[in-house]
Amino acid sequence: MKLPVKVAFRVGTALTAIKPVMETFEKSRMGLFEQLGTLDEAQQSYSVPADKLPEFNKQFAALIEEDCAVTLPKIKLSEMGDVSIEPQHLAALAGMFVDE
């Protein structure tokens, strides 16, 4: 899918704004696994023992409920030209689109 230049710029700007937030979230999430989980060296993955699962779930829920402020650029639907977007993708990006 090729976007009009103006729209592609705005989407790129949004990704640039979101990327550090996602990296920080992932670092925090992995820290939680390192703190409460057990590393399986062979599979390079963590598992959380049953006795630590309630604490893991509590801390993970607090992490995903944390607010973060990221300002996304608005894109007018008319600027999309004849680009078609599947409904599920449009719904996921709904905060970026405005109808004149």
N, C-alpha and C positions, 0 to 999 in steps of 0.2 A: 504494500500500500504506500503510495507516494502522497505526502501531504503538501499543500501549498506552503511556500517558503515561510510566510508569516506564522502559520500554524505550527510548522515544524520548529521554528524558533521558540515559540511559547511552550511547546511540549518539552523541548530540550531544557528550557529554563526551569520548568517544573521538576524535571528529573534531577537537575543540578541541586535544586532546593531540597528535594526529598532524600537524596543519596546519603548525606551525612547523618540524617535522622535514622535511616535504616541501618547504617553501619553501627551507630551507637546502640540501637536496639539489639542488633545481633551480638555485639560485644557483651552487653548486659545479660542476654539470654544464655550465651555460652559460659559466662561467669557463674551463672546460677547452676548450670550443669556441672561445672568444675567444682563448685562449692558443695553440692549435695549429691552429685552423681558419682558413678564409678566408670572409669574409662575402660572399654574393651579394646586393648591394644591391637588385636588381630583385625577387628572390624573398624577401628578408628571411630568409634561411636560411644556415646554415654548412655547409661541406663540409671534410673533412679530407684534405689532400693525401696521396697514397700514401706518401711518404717520412716523414710524421709519424704515420701510422696505427699503427705498433707502439707508439710512446710514448703515443698517445691511448688505445689499447686497454689498455695497462698501467695507466695512471692511472685510467681509467674502471673497470676491474676492481677496483682498490683502493678506489675510492669506493663501489661497490655492495656490497663486502664489509665495509665499515665498520659496526661494531655501534652501535646507538643504543638507549637504554633508554626505552621508552614504556610506561607502565602503563595497560592497558586495563581498563575495568570489566567484570566478569563478568555475564552475563545467563543466568538459569536458563531452560531451554527451556520450562518450565511457564508462565513469565511472558509468553511470546509469544502466548498465547491461541490463536485460530484463524487467526493470520497464517501464510500459507504462503510458504516461501522455496525457490527453485529450488536444486537440489543444488550447482551450481557456485558460487552466492553463499554458501551455507552453508559450503562448503569454504573459501572465501576468508576467511570470518569465524570459522572454527572456534575460534580462540584466545579469542574473546569468550564463547562459549557453554559452559555447564556443564550436565550432566545430574545431577539430584539423585541 
